[in-house]
Amino acid sequence: MTTAVIQPGRTRAFLRLVMIEHSVFALPFAYIASLTAMYEWDRNIHWGRLLLVTVCMVGLRTFAMAVNRIIDREIDARNPRTAHRELVTGAMSVRHAWTGALIALVVFLGAAALLNPLCLALAPVAVIPMVVYPYGKRFTNFPQAILGLAQAMGPVGGWLAISGTWSWKAVVLGLAVGIWIGGFDLIYACQDVETDRRIGVKSVPARFGIPAAIWGARACHTITTALFVWYALATGAGAFFWLGLVVVAGAFVYEHSIVRPHDLSRLNRAFFSVNGFIGIALFVCALLDLLVRGLSV
């Protein structure tokens, strides 16, 4: 009886720990890559494969977030912004966090094995930056570069899941996503500058200052837009995808208009609302474009 009561609490705490809702940032781009690969393959949506892609993405991201929280728990305890996290407050034990992380890893590897041999062979490679990233802030001023590399693997994996072969088109999309997420993480890190400097956490804002981080993020998002254009040209995208790129470019302009070096009051709106919107908006436009061009449901 006691276990039945405690277990749901542990599950909810674990889901809060890994911020499962933030899958919205990377999952749409894995879908874009997967659906484009399906269009080029036989113009049919393969729902089973798409489900496995979803399981892979959520499983790997869950593992990565759990490991991140485990490794960073002592740093989190020293930062007022993160001191409420579950491993700091005791709402989740380290042992249970590891259990959840390992279950997520097994789920990821199992789904990769069901997709094709290449996905399974490359799955361990995808895990490496997920584990290295939380250590990055201890030895480099550019941990966002490691995060970007980790996030870039989503679209590449999504394409591989469908085609079973390497695609440079997917690499272009992956780079766009990685640089995009690395860029907005530069903005997000600005709120911890004073704490990071005090406790010795490395980051671009802590080392070079908030203005440099903001300008770095602007440069990242300019490059991201250029890479999205490259991807559109490489895949012969139609009007709806280009419309999506216009929307994304507008969202970037808005994001950088509300976050300034000396005014971070709207940082959370830029980080959560605008970036969540970017992923969903481009996915919807990409899907409509593929359907109009002949992708069959």
C-alpha positions as CSV (number, residue, x, y, z in Angstrom):
1,M,0.0,0.0,0.0
2,T,2.8,2.4,0.9
3,T,4.7,1.8,-2.3
4,A,1.6,2.4,-4.4
5,V,1.3,5.8,-2.8
6,I,5.0,6.8,-3.0
7,Q,5.7,5.7,-6.6
8,P,3.5,8.2,-8.4
9,G,5.1,10.9,-6.3
10,R,8.5,9.7,-7.4
11,T,7.4,9.6,-11.0
12,R,6.1,13.2,-10.9
13,A,9.2,14.4,-9.2
14,F,11.4,12.7,-11.9
15,L,9.3,14.3,-14.7
16,R,9.7,17.7,-13.0
17,L,13.4,17.0,-12.6
18,V,14.0,16.4,-16.3
19,M,11.5,19.1,-17.4
20,I,9.8,16.7,-19.8
21,E,7.8,19.6,-21.4
22,H,11.0,21.1,-22.8
23,S,11.1,18.3,-25.4
24,V,9.2,20.9,-27.5
25,F,12.5,22.6,-28.3
26,A,14.2,19.7,-30.2
27,L,11.5,17.2,-31.1
28,P,9.9,19.3,-33.9
29,F,13.2,19.3,-35.8
30,A,13.6,15.6,-35.6
31,Y,10.1,15.3,-37.1
32,I,11.0,17.7,-39.9
33,A,14.1,15.6,-40.8
34,S,12.1,12.3,-40.5
35,L,9.2,13.5,-42.6
36,T,11.5,15.0,-45.2
37,A,13.3,11.7,-45.4
38,M,10.0,9.9,-45.8
39,Y,9.0,12.3,-48.6
40,E,12.3,11.6,-50.4
41,W,12.0,7.8,-49.8
42,D,8.4,7.0,-50.9
43,R,6.3,10.0,-50.1
44,N,4.4,8.1,-47.3
45,I,4.3,8.8,-43.6
46,H,5.5,5.7,-41.7
47,W,3.8,6.1,-38.4
48,G,5.6,3.3,-36.7
49,R,9.0,4.7,-37.5
50,L,7.8,8.2,-36.4
51,L,6.7,6.7,-33.1
52,L,10.1,5.1,-32.6
53,V,11.8,8.5,-33.4
54,T,9.7,10.1,-30.7
55,V,10.6,7.4,-28.2
56,C,14.3,7.8,-29.1
57,M,14.2,11.6,-28.8
58,V,12.3,11.7,-25.5
59,G,14.4,8.8,-24.1
60,L,17.7,10.3,-24.9
61,R,16.7,13.8,-23.7
62,T,15.3,12.4,-20.5
63,F,18.6,10.6,-19.9
64,A,20.6,13.7,-20.6
65,M,18.5,15.9,-18.4
66,A,18.6,13.5,-15.5
67,V,22.4,13.0,-15.7
68,N,22.8,16.8,-16.0
69,R,20.8,17.3,-12.8
70,I,22.7,14.5,-11.0
71,I,26.1,15.9,-11.9
72,D,25.2,19.5,-11.2
73,R,23.3,19.0,-7.9
74,E,26.1,20.6,-5.8
75,I,26.3,23.6,-8.1
76,D,22.5,23.9,-8.1
77,A,22.5,23.9,-4.3
78,R,24.7,27.0,-4.4
79,N,22.6,28.9,-6.9
80,P,19.5,30.6,-5.5
81,R,17.7,30.2,-8.9
82,T,18.2,26.4,-8.9
83,A,18.2,25.6,-5.2
84,H,14.6,24.4,-5.5
85,R,15.4,21.6,-7.9
86,E,14.4,18.1,-6.8
87,L,17.8,16.7,-6.1
88,V,18.7,19.7,-3.9
89,T,15.4,19.7,-1.9
90,G,15.3,15.9,-1.4
91,A,12.1,15.5,-3.4
92,M,14.1,13.0,-5.5
93,S,17.0,10.9,-4.3
94,V,20.1,10.5,-6.4
95,R,19.5,6.7,-6.6
96,H,16.0,7.2,-8.0
97,A,17.3,9.8,-10.4
98,W,19.9,7.3,-11.7
99,T,17.2,4.7,-12.0
100,G,15.1,6.9,-14.1
101,A,18.1,8.0,-16.2
102,L,19.1,4.4,-16.9
103,I,15.6,3.3,-17.8
104,A,15.4,6.2,-20.2
105,L,18.8,5.1,-21.7
106,V,17.6,1.6,-22.2
107,V,14.4,2.8,-23.8
108,F,16.5,5.0,-26.2
109,L,18.8,2.1,-27.1
110,G,15.9,-0.3,-27.6
111,A,14.0,2.1,-29.9
112,A,17.2,2.7,-31.9
113,A,17.7,-1.0,-32.3
114,L,14.2,-1.4,-33.7
115,L,14.8,1.3,-36.3
116,N,17.9,0.0,-38.1
117,P,21.5,-1.2,-37.5
118,L,23.1,2.1,-38.2
119,C,20.9,3.9,-35.6
120,L,21.9,1.3,-33.0
121,A,25.6,1.5,-34.0
122,L,25.6,5.3,-33.7
123,A,23.4,5.5,-30.6
124,P,26.4,5.4,-28.1
125,V,27.9,8.3,-30.0
126,A,24.8,10.4,-29.4
127,V,25.1,9.6,-25.6
128,I,28.6,11.0,-25.2
129,P,27.9,14.8,-25.5
130,M,24.9,14.3,-23.2
131,V,27.2,13.2,-20.4
132,V,30.1,15.6,-21.3
133,Y,27.9,18.7,-21.4
134,P,27.3,19.1,-17.6
135,Y,31.0,18.8,-17.0
136,G,31.7,21.4,-19.7
137,K,31.0,24.4,-17.4
138,R,33.9,23.1,-15.2
139,F,36.6,23.2,-17.9
140,T,35.5,25.5,-20.7
141,N,34.0,29.0,-21.1
142,F,32.0,27.6,-24.0
143,P,29.8,24.9,-22.6
144,Q,27.0,26.0,-25.0
145,A,29.1,24.6,-27.9
146,I,28.8,21.1,-26.3
147,L,25.1,21.6,-25.8
148,G,24.8,22.6,-29.4
149,L,26.6,19.5,-30.6
150,A,24.3,17.3,-28.4
151,Q,21.2,19.0,-29.8
152,A,22.4,18.8,-33.4
153,M,22.2,15.0,-33.3
154,G,18.4,15.1,-33.2
155,P,17.6,15.9,-36.8
156,V,20.5,13.8,-38.0
157,G,19.2,10.8,-36.0
158,G,15.6,11.5,-37.3
159,W,16.8,11.2,-40.9
160,L,18.9,8.1,-40.2
161,A,15.9,6.5,-38.6
162,I,14.0,6.6,-41.8
163,S,16.7,6.2,-44.5
164,G,19.3,4.2,-42.7
165,T,21.9,6.2,-44.6
166,W,24.0,9.3,-43.9
167,S,22.6,12.6,-45.1
168,W,24.4,15.9,-45.3
169,K,21.0,17.6,-45.6
170,A,20.2,16.4,-42.2
171,V,23.6,17.6,-41.0
172,V,22.8,21.1,-42.2
173,L,19.5,21.0,-40.3
174,G,21.2,19.6,-37.2
175,L,23.8,22.4,-37.2
176,A,21.0,24.9,-37.5
177,V,19.2,23.4,-34.5
178,G,22.4,23.1,-32.5
179,I,23.6,26.7,-33.1
180,W,20.0,27.9,-32.4
181,I,19.8,26.2,-29.0
182,G,23.4,27.1,-28.1
183,G,22.5,30.7,-28.9
184,F,19.5,30.9,-26.7
185,D,21.4,29.1,-23.9
186,L,23.9,32.0,-24.1
187,I,21.0,34.3,-23.3
188,Y,19.7,32.0,-20.5
189,A,23.1,31.8,-18.9
190,C,23.1,35.6,-18.5
191,Q,20.8,35.4,-15.4
192,D,23.4,33.5,-13.5
193,V,26.5,35.7,-14.1
194,E,27.1,36.8,-10.6
195,T,26.5,33.4,-9.0
196,D,28.6,31.7,-11.7
197,R,31.5,34.0,-11.0
198,R,31.2,33.5,-7.3
199,I,31.2,29.7,-7.3
200,G,33.5,29.3,-10.3
201,V,31.1,28.0,-13.0
202,K,32.4,28.8,-16.5
203,S,30.3,30.3,-19.2
204,V,30.5,33.0,-21.9
205,P,28.6,35.6,-19.8
206,A,30.7,34.9,-16.7
207,R,33.9,35.2,-18.6
208,F,33.2,37.8,-21.2
209,G,30.2,39.7,-19.8
210,I,26.5,39.9,-20.6
211,P,26.8,42.2,-23.7
212,A,29.2,39.7,-25.3
213,A,26.8,36.8,-24.7
214,I,23.9,38.7,-26.1
215,W,25.8,39.6,-29.2
216,G,27.1,36.0,-29.5
217,A,23.5,34.8,-29.4
218,R,22.5,37.3,-32.1
219,A,25.4,35.9,-34.3
220,C,24.3,32.3,-33.6
221,H,20.7,33.1,-34.6
222,T,21.8,34.8,-37.7
223,I,23.8,31.7,-38.7
224,T,20.9,29.5,-37.7
225,T,18.6,31.4,-40.2
226,A,21.2,31.1,-42.9
227,L,21.5,27.3,-42.3
228,F,17.7,27.0,-42.4
229,V,17.8,28.7,-45.8
230,W,20.5,26.3,-46.9
231,Y,18.4,23.3,-45.8
232,A,15.4,24.7,-47.6
233,L,17.4,25.0,-50.9
234,A,19.0,21.6,-50.4
235,T,15.6,19.8,-50.0
236,G,13.7,21.8,-52.6
237,A,11.3,23.3,-50.0
238,G,8.1,25.0,-51.2
239,A,6.2,28.1,-50.3
240,F,5.0,27.0,-46.8
241,F,8.5,26.2,-45.6
242,W,9.8,29.5,-46.8
243,L,6.8,31.1,-45.0
244,G,7.9,29.3,-41.9
245,L,11.4,30.7,-42.3
246,V,10.0,34.2,-42.4
247,V,8.1,33.5,-39.2
248,V,11.2,32.2,-37.5
249,A,13.3,35.2,-38.6
250,G,10.6,37.5,-37.2
251,A,10.6,35.5,-33.9
252,F,14.4,35.9,-33.7
253,V,14.1,39.7,-34.2
254,Y,11.4,39.8,-31.5
255,E,13.4,37.7,-29.1
256,H,16.5,39.9,-29.4
257,S,14.4,43.1,-29.2
258,I,13.1,42.1,-25.7
259,V,16.4,40.9,-24.3
260,R,19.1,43.5,-23.9
261,P,22.4,43.6,-22.1
262,H,21.1,45.9,-19.4
263,D,17.5,44.6,-19.3
264,L,17.0,40.8,-18.7
265,S,13.5,41.3,-17.2
266,R,11.8,39.5,-20.2
267,L,14.5,36.7,-20.5
268,N,12.1,33.9,-19.5
269,R,9.6,35.0,-22.2
270,A,12.4,35.0,-24.8
271,F,13.7,31.6,-23.6
272,F,10.5,29.6,-23.1
273,S,7.8,31.3,-25.1
274,V,9.6,32.5,-28.2
275,N,11.9,29.5,-28.6
276,G,9.0,27.0,-28.0
277,F,7.0,28.9,-30.7
278,I,9.9,28.8,-33.2
279,G,10.1,25.0,-33.1
280,I,6.4,24.4,-33.4
281,A,5.9,27.1,-36.1
282,L,8.6,25.8,-38.3
283,F,7.4,22.2,-37.9
284,V,3.8,23.1,-38.8
285,C,5.0,25.0,-41.9
286,A,7.3,22.2,-42.9
287,L,4.6,19.6,-42.5
288,L,2.1,21.6,-44.6
289,D,4.8,22.1,-47.2
290,L,5.5,18.4,-47.5
291,L,1.8,17.5,-47.6
292,V,1.2,20.1,-50.4
293,R,4.2,18.7,-52.3
294,G,2.7,15.2,-52.2
295,L,3.5,13.5,-48.8
296,S,0.8,11.0,-48.2
297,V,-0.7,10.5,-44.7
